[in-house]
Amino acid sequence: MSIKKRLVLSNIGMIIIPIIGFFLVEIILGYLIFVVFHGEPDGADLSRFLSFRLVAMIFVLTITNGLLTYYVSRSIIKPIQKLSFAAKKISEDDLDFRLQSKQKDELGELTRTFEIMRQKLKAAKEAQIKYEENRQELIASISHDLKTPLTSIKGYVKGIQDGVANTPVKLERYMDTIYKTANEMDGLIDELFLYSKLDLKQLPFYFEKVDLYFFFKDFIEELSFHLEKEQGTAILLANPDDSYIVEADREKLKRVVTNLIQNSLKYMDKQKEITISLHFKNADVLVEIKDNGIGISNVDIPFIFESFYRTDSSRNSSTGGSGLGLSIAKKIIAAHGGEIWADSELGKGTSIYFTLRKGDIHAKNIDH
């Protein structure tokens, strides 16, 4: 019952019940005094009747008012007090409580809505704490990954200053190493900048129709050229008669594939083989990038798309890279409305899967 109906019925009760009580008291007292006890309708009996009637009416009014007030208090005031208490707890940044209500009126709905708000605030608070922890880890990782090449550069510069590079060959080698290390730092900073813009959703996306068959056909040709030097191979498995057209940002998609391929190549010791397969999965195109590398353990698989995560527990950077490649790939695929995941077997290789939706799902240009 709604609060409005409840208040209307309460007000009606305040009027009807005393009136009914008045007539009942009138009839019962009159019957008792003048019929049962044969009282006279004047004199002392009449005065007694009027006195009893007044007392009875006051009693009826008091009981009626008390019961209706209790009813209104229980159904309206108490829920408001609960909400006031909850609001105070929230203002004190205490979200570890629950609000429950079985009422089917406006206050019950308000209480349930308040509880949903509390749950969302608690989830947001936990997410903020997690975000802050990740931010601190990110800062620590950035410091580590920038300090290592800086230390290397300082060492080589010091060697040049101290005359350690005392031959043209040594000097050239030192300078080449410094240049290479500086380029690695530049790449790390670029990836950090890209990751930051993706994380803050400040990177614009320009979506267009992309035929994945021809997109990967061109990519495989370019990749095969680079792998020829190491007697490696790159293969595309797809039916050219099928339509693999998706809405995607071509440059961002190329960044995803490049990051995934580079990550695979870093962990391949033997003759390198990259296979890209195109499949259909409901309303999506499923892309599989498979390698014959060393594989990833089941312990590491759930974390490989996290920023700065490396599968080696020592976190050495001997394999190169910023540790952000897969994390960037995940954010870009998510911005396309797709998913990305991995499957791997130690000693046999790894497959990275991601989905892209078919059809016109985006506006032409989007500020992500």
C-alpha beads as a LAMMPS data file, in Angstrom:
LAMMPS data file: protein, C-alpha beads

368 atoms
367 bonds

1 atom types
1 bond types

-500.0 500.0 xlo xhi
-500.0 500.0 ylo yhi
-500.0 500.0 zlo zhi

Masses

1 110.0

Atoms # bond

1 1 1 0.000 0.000 0.000
2 1 1 1.364 3.445 -0.917
3 1 1 2.113 6.076 1.708
4 1 1 -0.567 8.356 0.248
5 1 1 -3.260 5.687 0.625
6 1 1 -2.013 4.855 4.103
7 1 1 -2.228 8.492 5.224
8 1 1 -5.681 8.901 3.678
9 1 1 -6.943 5.783 5.469
10 1 1 -5.330 6.979 8.700
11 1 1 -7.106 10.346 8.462
12 1 1 -10.389 8.652 7.628
13 1 1 -9.866 6.384 10.619
14 1 1 -9.279 9.424 12.835
15 1 1 -12.749 10.642 11.861
16 1 1 -14.787 7.459 11.403
17 1 1 -13.588 5.478 14.439
18 1 1 -14.420 8.219 17.025
19 1 1 -17.856 8.736 15.429
20 1 1 -18.586 5.015 15.522
21 1 1 -17.190 4.883 19.060
22 1 1 -19.407 7.804 20.073
23 1 1 -22.555 6.033 18.864
24 1 1 -21.517 2.728 20.439
25 1 1 -20.784 4.423 23.763
26 1 1 -24.080 6.310 23.536
27 1 1 -26.048 3.130 22.887
28 1 1 -24.232 0.878 25.383
29 1 1 -24.197 3.402 28.245
30 1 1 -27.796 4.381 27.606
31 1 1 -28.858 0.751 27.579
32 1 1 -26.942 -0.065 30.766
33 1 1 -28.013 2.994 32.742
34 1 1 -31.606 3.447 31.623
35 1 1 -32.649 -0.120 30.746
36 1 1 -30.587 -2.540 32.783
37 1 1 -30.324 -0.401 35.920
38 1 1 -33.680 1.420 35.350
39 1 1 -32.148 4.855 35.709
40 1 1 -34.140 8.042 35.358
41 1 1 -33.489 10.186 32.245
42 1 1 -33.033 13.237 34.451
43 1 1 -31.287 14.152 37.636
44 1 1 -28.340 12.139 38.964
45 1 1 -28.668 9.284 36.446
46 1 1 -28.469 11.689 33.531
47 1 1 -25.399 13.372 35.022
48 1 1 -23.784 9.956 35.561
49 1 1 -24.586 9.037 31.946
50 1 1 -23.010 12.224 30.609
51 1 1 -19.900 11.776 32.764
52 1 1 -19.429 8.147 31.688
53 1 1 -19.987 9.146 28.075
54 1 1 -17.303 11.845 28.277
55 1 1 -14.791 9.472 29.894
56 1 1 -15.575 6.751 27.332
57 1 1 -15.181 9.188 24.425
58 1 1 -11.813 10.398 25.757
59 1 1 -10.733 6.756 26.117
60 1 1 -11.857 5.909 22.570
61 1 1 -10.120 8.979 21.126
62 1 1 -6.919 8.222 23.051
63 1 1 -6.818 4.560 21.958
64 1 1 -7.668 5.448 18.355
65 1 1 -5.047 8.188 18.177
66 1 1 -2.417 5.958 19.825
67 1 1 -3.014 2.978 17.530
68 1 1 -3.079 5.055 14.336
69 1 1 0.004 7.029 15.415
70 1 1 1.849 3.770 16.141
71 1 1 0.793 2.408 12.747
72 1 1 1.994 5.529 10.914
73 1 1 5.191 5.697 12.997
74 1 1 6.052 2.071 12.346
75 1 1 5.480 2.244 8.585
76 1 1 6.841 5.731 7.848
77 1 1 8.972 7.226 10.602
78 1 1 11.111 4.137 11.324
79 1 1 12.175 3.640 7.673
80 1 1 13.057 7.344 7.517
81 1 1 15.146 6.950 10.670
82 1 1 16.920 3.973 9.060
83 1 1 17.655 6.031 5.956
84 1 1 18.894 8.934 8.090
85 1 1 21.206 6.559 9.966
86 1 1 22.468 5.114 6.664
87 1 1 23.093 8.600 5.244
88 1 1 25.115 9.471 8.350
89 1 1 27.197 6.279 7.972
90 1 1 27.890 7.093 4.321
91 1 1 28.884 10.669 5.224
92 1 1 31.430 9.106 7.611
93 1 1 32.777 6.982 4.718
94 1 1 31.436 3.811 6.343
95 1 1 29.857 1.589 3.690
96 1 1 30.013 -1.729 5.552
97 1 1 26.328 -2.132 6.364
98 1 1 23.170 -3.324 4.645
99 1 1 19.710 -1.825 4.219
100 1 1 16.779 -4.218 3.893
101 1 1 13.076 -3.515 3.505
102 1 1 10.067 -5.725 2.838
103 1 1 7.734 -2.748 2.434
104 1 1 6.033 -2.414 -0.936
105 1 1 5.528 1.333 -0.795
106 1 1 7.554 4.408 -1.739
107 1 1 9.742 4.155 1.355
108 1 1 10.467 0.506 0.644
109 1 1 11.449 1.407 -2.911
110 1 1 13.562 4.305 -1.614
111 1 1 15.309 2.003 0.864
112 1 1 16.106 -0.540 -1.858
113 1 1 17.378 2.229 -4.142
114 1 1 19.497 3.558 -1.279
115 1 1 20.971 0.080 -0.788
116 1 1 21.827 -0.154 -4.499
117 1 1 23.525 3.246 -4.226
118 1 1 25.483 2.031 -1.177
119 1 1 26.624 -1.070 -3.048
120 1 1 27.746 1.016 -6.034
121 1 1 29.566 3.462 -3.773
122 1 1 31.311 0.568 -2.034
123 1 1 32.269 -0.979 -5.379
124 1 1 33.544 2.406 -6.580
125 1 1 35.546 2.830 -3.375
126 1 1 37.087 -0.630 -3.746
127 1 1 37.840 0.097 -7.406
128 1 1 39.476 3.384 -6.402
129 1 1 41.627 1.582 -3.836
130 1 1 42.581 -1.013 -6.453
131 1 1 43.287 1.734 -8.977
132 1 1 45.524 3.515 -6.467
133 1 1 47.405 0.273 -5.785
134 1 1 47.828 -0.271 -9.533
135 1 1 48.986 3.328 -9.937
136 1 1 51.629 2.855 -7.267
137 1 1 52.744 -0.406 -8.887
138 1 1 52.829 1.386 -12.236
139 1 1 55.031 4.153 -10.841
140 1 1 57.348 1.570 -9.282
141 1 1 57.536 -0.356 -12.571
142 1 1 58.177 2.812 -14.576
143 1 1 60.932 3.796 -12.166
144 1 1 62.499 0.333 -12.505
145 1 1 62.251 0.181 -16.292
146 1 1 63.625 3.701 -16.756
147 1 1 66.372 3.423 -14.170
148 1 1 67.929 0.321 -15.755
149 1 1 68.671 1.869 -19.194
150 1 1 69.632 5.193 -17.586
151 1 1 72.173 3.387 -15.431
152 1 1 73.498 1.670 -18.553
153 1 1 73.809 4.972 -20.433
154 1 1 75.564 6.609 -17.479
155 1 1 77.996 3.690 -17.322
156 1 1 78.928 3.944 -21.006
157 1 1 79.216 7.744 -20.848
158 1 1 81.470 7.407 -17.799
159 1 1 83.547 4.855 -19.701
160 1 1 84.008 7.315 -22.565
161 1 1 84.920 10.116 -20.147
162 1 1 87.448 7.909 -18.341
163 1 1 89.073 6.841 -21.594
164 1 1 87.945 3.203 -21.393
165 1 1 86.761 3.462 -25.010
166 1 1 90.302 4.151 -26.145
167 1 1 89.936 2.928 -29.719
168 1 1 87.634 4.067 -32.532
169 1 1 86.013 0.603 -32.582
170 1 1 85.284 0.672 -28.837
171 1 1 84.021 4.236 -29.022
172 1 1 81.683 3.370 -31.873
173 1 1 80.392 0.329 -29.952
174 1 1 79.788 2.458 -26.850
175 1 1 77.979 5.121 -28.869
176 1 1 75.860 2.509 -30.647
177 1 1 74.874 1.002 -27.295
178 1 1 73.973 4.424 -25.892
179 1 1 71.893 5.203 -28.988
180 1 1 70.128 1.838 -28.858
181 1 1 69.376 2.196 -25.143
182 1 1 68.081 5.747 -25.652
183 1 1 65.774 4.459 -28.393
184 1 1 64.472 1.785 -26.037
185 1 1 63.724 4.464 -23.443
186 1 1 62.006 6.549 -26.103
187 1 1 59.860 3.547 -27.043
188 1 1 58.977 2.945 -23.398
189 1 1 57.933 6.579 -22.944
190 1 1 55.809 6.420 -26.122
191 1 1 54.069 3.285 -24.854
192 1 1 53.527 4.863 -21.435
193 1 1 51.961 7.899 -23.113
194 1 1 49.700 5.691 -25.245
195 1 1 48.749 3.534 -22.261
196 1 1 47.935 6.635 -20.204
197 1 1 45.683 8.086 -22.932
198 1 1 43.897 4.755 -23.312
199 1 1 43.486 4.430 -19.557
200 1 1 42.026 7.954 -19.292
201 1 1 39.867 7.368 -22.405
202 1 1 41.416 10.379 -24.140
203 1 1 42.562 8.637 -27.317
204 1 1 40.347 9.268 -30.390
205 1 1 39.275 6.281 -32.488
206 1 1 38.506 6.529 -36.205
207 1 1 36.362 3.582 -37.214
208 1 1 35.933 2.390 -40.774
209 1 1 35.055 -0.797 -42.601
210 1 1 38.074 -3.101 -42.610
211 1 1 38.263 -6.375 -44.522
212 1 1 40.335 -8.509 -42.164
213 1 1 41.277 -10.960 -44.904
214 1 1 43.143 -8.315 -46.925
215 1 1 44.316 -6.543 -43.760
216 1 1 46.076 -9.685 -42.520
217 1 1 47.158 -10.690 -46.025
218 1 1 49.182 -7.470 -46.275
219 1 1 50.430 -7.874 -42.710
220 1 1 51.578 -11.471 -43.355
221 1 1 53.495 -10.404 -46.475
222 1 1 55.371 -7.761 -44.491
223 1 1 55.976 -10.141 -41.569
224 1 1 57.205 -12.932 -43.863
225 1 1 59.802 -10.578 -45.328
226 1 1 61.263 -9.943 -41.859
227 1 1 61.104 -13.613 -40.826
228 1 1 62.954 -14.797 -43.937
229 1 1 66.237 -13.660 -42.373
230 1 1 65.699 -16.153 -39.544
231 1 1 64.166 -18.829 -41.780
232 1 1 60.832 -18.232 -40.097
233 1 1 57.367 -18.459 -41.628
234 1 1 54.095 -16.557 -41.349
235 1 1 50.825 -18.069 -42.590
236 1 1 47.268 -16.761 -42.956
237 1 1 44.480 -19.343 -42.672
238 1 1 41.170 -17.953 -43.933
239 1 1 38.632 -18.550 -46.670
240 1 1 38.977 -15.725 -49.225
241 1 1 35.346 -16.256 -50.268
242 1 1 34.038 -15.418 -46.781
243 1 1 33.344 -11.874 -45.632
244 1 1 35.517 -10.799 -42.722
245 1 1 34.475 -7.145 -42.785
246 1 1 34.427 -5.395 -39.407
247 1 1 34.197 -1.823 -38.127
248 1 1 37.632 -0.960 -36.733
249 1 1 40.268 1.702 -36.358
250 1 1 42.823 0.431 -38.853
251 1 1 45.885 1.993 -37.194
252 1 1 44.891 0.917 -33.678
253 1 1 44.171 -2.605 -34.932
254 1 1 47.600 -2.729 -36.562
255 1 1 49.089 -1.673 -33.215
256 1 1 47.302 -4.577 -31.509
257 1 1 48.546 -7.163 -34.008
258 1 1 52.082 -5.719 -33.982
259 1 1 52.222 -5.864 -30.179
260 1 1 50.980 -9.465 -30.147
261 1 1 53.417 -10.580 -32.859
262 1 1 56.381 -8.815 -31.237
263 1 1 55.544 -10.424 -27.918
264 1 1 55.432 -13.854 -29.576
265 1 1 58.732 -13.373 -31.397
266 1 1 60.554 -12.421 -28.176
267 1 1 59.863 -15.850 -26.675
268 1 1 60.635 -18.060 -29.693
269 1 1 64.035 -19.761 -29.763
270 1 1 63.612 -22.286 -32.558
271 1 1 62.516 -21.736 -36.165
272 1 1 59.810 -19.133 -35.776
273 1 1 56.303 -19.901 -37.009
274 1 1 53.386 -17.475 -36.812
275 1 1 49.925 -18.567 -37.935
276 1 1 47.004 -16.143 -38.133
277 1 1 43.558 -17.718 -38.495
278 1 1 40.181 -16.063 -39.080
279 1 1 36.968 -17.652 -37.809
280 1 1 33.402 -16.638 -37.053
281 1 1 31.935 -16.590 -33.556
282 1 1 28.266 -15.564 -33.459
283 1 1 28.189 -11.894 -34.556
284 1 1 31.974 -11.551 -34.273
285 1 1 35.050 -12.331 -36.300
286 1 1 37.464 -14.363 -34.181
287 1 1 41.168 -13.788 -34.824
288 1 1 43.723 -16.343 -33.622
289 1 1 47.452 -15.578 -33.594
290 1 1 49.404 -18.752 -32.874
291 1 1 53.139 -19.210 -32.352
292 1 1 55.474 -22.136 -31.672
293 1 1 57.295 -20.456 -28.807
294 1 1 58.141 -21.643 -25.304
295 1 1 54.570 -21.262 -24.064
296 1 1 53.136 -19.702 -20.908
297 1 1 52.306 -21.489 -17.671
298 1 1 48.716 -21.715 -16.436
299 1 1 49.757 -19.660 -13.410
300 1 1 50.776 -16.714 -15.610
301 1 1 47.991 -16.863 -18.226
302 1 1 45.393 -14.861 -16.206
303 1 1 47.834 -11.969 -15.711
304 1 1 49.624 -11.527 -19.037
305 1 1 47.342 -8.651 -20.109
306 1 1 48.119 -6.637 -16.976
307 1 1 50.467 -3.682 -17.284
308 1 1 54.177 -4.403 -16.688
309 1 1 53.500 -8.090 -16.053
310 1 1 56.299 -10.393 -17.155
311 1 1 56.156 -14.155 -16.908
312 1 1 59.638 -14.394 -15.417
313 1 1 59.403 -14.012 -11.655
314 1 1 62.646 -12.060 -11.440
315 1 1 61.134 -9.318 -13.648
316 1 1 64.313 -8.962 -15.614
317 1 1 63.973 -7.201 -18.927
318 1 1 66.395 -9.305 -20.914
319 1 1 63.686 -9.994 -23.454
320 1 1 63.177 -6.286 -24.019
321 1 1 59.928 -4.405 -24.327
322 1 1 58.035 -2.177 -21.943
323 1 1 55.735 -4.761 -20.404
324 1 1 52.779 -2.724 -21.690
325 1 1 52.241 -4.270 -25.125
326 1 1 49.576 -6.818 -24.185
327 1 1 47.870 -4.393 -21.810
328 1 1 47.621 -1.808 -24.605
329 1 1 46.258 -4.487 -26.947
330 1 1 43.570 -5.394 -24.411
331 1 1 42.457 -1.771 -23.989
332 1 1 42.266 -1.207 -27.755
333 1 1 40.244 -4.385 -28.320
334 1 1 37.921 -3.415 -25.449
335 1 1 37.381 -0.018 -27.114
336 1 1 36.271 -1.949 -30.222
337 1 1 33.692 -3.830 -28.144
338 1 1 35.669 -7.068 -28.384
339 1 1 37.408 -9.483 -26.038
340 1 1 40.955 -10.835 -25.896
341 1 1 42.341 -13.920 -24.164
342 1 1 45.135 -16.465 -24.397
343 1 1 45.611 -20.217 -24.412
344 1 1 49.030 -21.794 -24.066
345 1 1 50.938 -25.006 -23.447
346 1 1 54.493 -25.009 -22.161
347 1 1 56.959 -26.163 -24.784
348 1 1 54.415 -26.041 -27.622
349 1 1 53.398 -22.430 -28.056
350 1 1 50.730 -19.843 -27.380
351 1 1 47.525 -18.757 -29.092
352 1 1 46.130 -15.260 -28.577
353 1 1 42.471 -14.789 -29.505
354 1 1 40.492 -11.600 -29.932
355 1 1 37.071 -10.772 -31.337
356 1 1 35.827 -7.885 -33.469
357 1 1 32.182 -7.269 -34.192
358 1 1 30.910 -7.541 -37.724
359 1 1 28.753 -4.826 -39.212
360 1 1 28.268 -1.109 -38.584
361 1 1 28.595 -0.762 -34.818
362 1 1 30.391 2.573 -34.433
363 1 1 30.163 6.128 -35.605
364 1 1 32.843 7.205 -38.030
365 1 1 34.938 9.079 -35.466
366 1 1 34.854 8.531 -31.724
367 1 1 36.788 10.286 -28.986
368 1 1 37.474 7.365 -26.699

Bonds

1 1 1 2
2 1 2 3
3 1 3 4
4 1 4 5
5 1 5 6
6 1 6 7
7 1 7 8
8 1 8 9
9 1 9 10
10 1 10 11
11 1 11 12
12 1 12 13
13 1 13 14
14 1 14 15
15 1 15 16
16 1 16 17
17 1 17 18
18 1 18 19
19 1 19 20
20 1 20 21
21 1 21 22
22 1 22 23
23 1 23 24
24 1 24 25
25 1 25 26
26 1 26 27
27 1 27 28
28 1 28 29
29 1 29 30
30 1 30 31
31 1 31 32
32 1 32 33
33 1 33 34
34 1 34 35
35 1 35 36
36 1 36 37
37 1 37 38
38 1 38 39
39 1 39 40
40 1 40 41
41 1 41 42
42 1 42 43
43 1 43 44
44 1 44 45
45 1 45 46
46 1 46 47
47 1 47 48
48 1 48 49
49 1 49 50
50 1 50 51
51 1 51 52
52 1 52 53
53 1 53 54
54 1 54 55
55 1 55 56
56 1 56 57
57 1 57 58
58 1 58 59
59 1 59 60
60 1 60 61
61 1 61 62
62 1 62 63
63 1 63 64
64 1 64 65
65 1 65 66
66 1 66 67
67 1 67 68
68 1 68 69
69 1 69 70
70 1 70 71
71 1 71 72
72 1 72 73
73 1 73 74
74 1 74 75
75 1 75 76
76 1 76 77
77 1 77 78
78 1 78 79
79 1 79 80
80 1 80 81
81 1 81 82
82 1 82 83
83 1 83 84
84 1 84 85
85 1 85 86
86 1 86 87
87 1 87 88
88 1 88 89
89 1 89 90
90 1 90 91
91 1 91 92
92 1 92 93
93 1 93 94
94 1 94 95
95 1 95 96
96 1 96 97
97 1 97 98
98 1 98 99
99 1 99 100
100 1 100 101
101 1 101 102
102 1 102 103
103 1 103 104
104 1 104 105
105 1 105 106
106 1 106 107
107 1 107 108
108 1 108 109
109 1 109 110
110 1 110 111
111 1 111 112
112 1 112 113
113 1 113 114
114 1 114 115
115 1 115 116
116 1 116 117
117 1 117 118
118 1 118 119
119 1 119 120
120 1 120 121
121 1 121 122
122 1 122 123
123 1 123 124
124 1 124 125
125 1 125 126
126 1 126 127
127 1 127 128
128 1 128 129
129 1 129 130
130 1 130 131
131 1 131 132
132 1 132 133
133 1 133 134
134 1 134 135
135 1 135 136
136 1 136 137
137 1 137 138
138 1 138 139
139 1 139 140
140 1 140 141
141 1 141 142
142 1 142 143
143 1 143 144
144 1 144 145
145 1 145 146
146 1 146 147
147 1 147 148
148 1 148 149
149 1 149 150
150 1 150 151
151 1 151 152
152 1 152 153
153 1 153 154
154 1 154 155
155 1 155 156
156 1 156 157
157 1 157 158
158 1 158 159
159 1 159 160
160 1 160 161
161 1 161 162
162 1 162 163
163 1 163 164
164 1 164 165
165 1 165 166
166 1 166 167
167 1 167 168
168 1 168 169
169 1 169 170
170 1 170 171
171 1 171 172
172 1 172 173
173 1 173 174
174 1 174 175
175 1 175 176
176 1 176 177
177 1 177 178
178 1 178 179
179 1 179 180
180 1 180 181
181 1 181 182
182 1 182 183
183 1 183 184
184 1 184 185
185 1 185 186
186 1 186 187
187 1 187 188
188 1 188 189
189 1 189 190
190 1 190 191
191 1 191 192
192 1 192 193
193 1 193 194
194 1 194 195
195 1 195 196
196 1 196 197
197 1 197 198
198 1 198 199
199 1 199 200
200 1 200 201
201 1 201 202
202 1 202 203
203 1 203 204
204 1 204 205
205 1 205 206
206 1 206 207
207 1 207 208
208 1 208 209
209 1 209 210
210 1 210 211
211 1 211 212
212 1 212 213
213 1 213 214
214 1 214 215
215 1 215 216
216 1 216 217
217 1 217 218
218 1 218 219
219 1 219 220
220 1 220 221
221 1 221 222
222 1 222 223
223 1 223 224
224 1 224 225
225 1 225 226
226 1 226 227
227 1 227 228
228 1 228 229
229 1 229 230
230 1 230 231
231 1 231 232
232 1 232 233
233 1 233 234
234 1 234 235
235 1 235 236
236 1 236 237
237 1 237 238
238 1 238 239
239 1 239 240
240 1 240 241
241 1 241 242
242 1 242 243
243 1 243 244
244 1 244 245
245 1 245 246
246 1 246 247
247 1 247 248
248 1 248 249
249 1 249 250
250 1 250 251
251 1 251 252
252 1 252 253
253 1 253 254
254 1 254 255
255 1 255 256
256 1 256 257
257 1 257 258
258 1 258 259
259 1 259 260
260 1 260 261
261 1 261 262
262 1 262 263
263 1 263 264
264 1 264 265
265 1 265 266
266 1 266 267
267 1 267 268
268 1 268 269
269 1 269 270
270 1 270 271
271 1 271 272
272 1 272 273
273 1 273 274
274 1 274 275
275 1 275 276
276 1 276 277
277 1 277 278
278 1 278 279
279 1 279 280
280 1 280 281
281 1 281 282
282 1 282 283
283 1 283 284
284 1 284 285
285 1 285 286
286 1 286 287
287 1 287 288
288 1 288 289
289 1 289 290
290 1 290 291
291 1 291 292
292 1 292 293
293 1 293 294
294 1 294 295
295 1 295 296
296 1 296 297
297 1 297 298
298 1 298 299
299 1 299 300
300 1 300 301
301 1 301 302
302 1 302 303
303 1 303 304
304 1 304 305
305 1 305 306
306 1 306 307
307 1 307 308
308 1 308 309
309 1 309 310
310 1 310 311
311 1 311 312
312 1 312 313
313 1 313 314
314 1 314 315
315 1 315 316
316 1 316 317
317 1 317 318
318 1 318 319
319 1 319 320
320 1 320 321
321 1 321 322
322 1 322 323
323 1 323 324
324 1 324 325
325 1 325 326
326 1 326 327
327 1 327 328
328 1 328 329
329 1 329 330
330 1 330 331
331 1 331 332
332 1 332 333
333 1 333 334
334 1 334 335
335 1 335 336
336 1 336 337
337 1 337 338
338 1 338 339
339 1 339 340
340 1 340 341
341 1 341 342
342 1 342 343
343 1 343 344
344 1 344 345
345 1 345 346
346 1 346 347
347 1 347 348
348 1 348 349
349 1 349 350
350 1 350 351
351 1 351 352
352 1 352 353
353 1 353 354
354 1 354 355
355 1 355 356
356 1 356 357
357 1 357 358
358 1 358 359
359 1 359 360
360 1 360 361
361 1 361 362
362 1 362 363
363 1 363 364
364 1 364 365
365 1 365 366
366 1 366 367
367 1 367 368
